[in-house]
Amino acid sequence: MSAAEVQELAAKRKGTLQLLRQACLGNVFFLNTVLLSKDGANGSGLEQQKFAKTAADYLILGLSVAQILDLSTGYEYAKALDLLLSEYEAHTAINISKPERTRLFRLSKSSRSKHTPDLNRSFLYLKSTPVPFEVDIEEVVIALCTILSDAYEKMATSVITSSSAVELFYKADLVIHSAVITPLIMEYETHALEATTVEFRQLEMATA
């Protein structure tokens, strides 16, 4: 991957994050299918009870990423972002089953940098203080999407002078995509499909 490809990837991710942010804000036709609205018949898509733990994790991630945005651009920022996301992977792995945890870290060792932290290591960048209250998943996602958009913007505008920085940005994107973007998009796609099915059934009943 080249510096130009990093810029192209960042622009693509910013577009997706904007879509997710709009979906959480409501009053948007998700992927040109159904209208998502907090007050509408279809709802907004994210169930608070289902995403309670995820909301707390996303809050921690957003606060942590915001802290490194002031770092100088280029390799220093790429290295900090990569390490932060490695720490986030370790943080979220604490609460999964032992077999899954073993599989995750086996994969992690083979695919990520040597800086991947273990479960007992203190974190350098991740603000992993437990959240003592329930946070609203949609409010958190709105804020997280904004912060991650800023992170990608900084990624796109960084002066990249080494292949190492490009590799670190690419690895950071893989974590963001798998931990944030993919599960949220899948949740909204499932919700949109279910809402569309209900609307078709109602239409069939009305015209029967």
Buried (B, 14 or more C-beta within 10 A) or exposed (E): EEBEEBBEBBEEBBEBBEBBBBBBBBEBEBEEBBBBBEEEEBBBBBEEEEBEEBBBBBBBBBBBBBBBBEBEBBBEBBBBBBBBBBBBBBBBBEEEEEEEBEEBBEEBEEEBBEEBBEEEEEBEBBBBEEBEEEBBBBEBBBBBBBBBBBBBBBBBEBEBEEEEBBBBBBBBBEBBBEBBBEEBBEBBBEBBEEBEEEBEEEEEEEEE
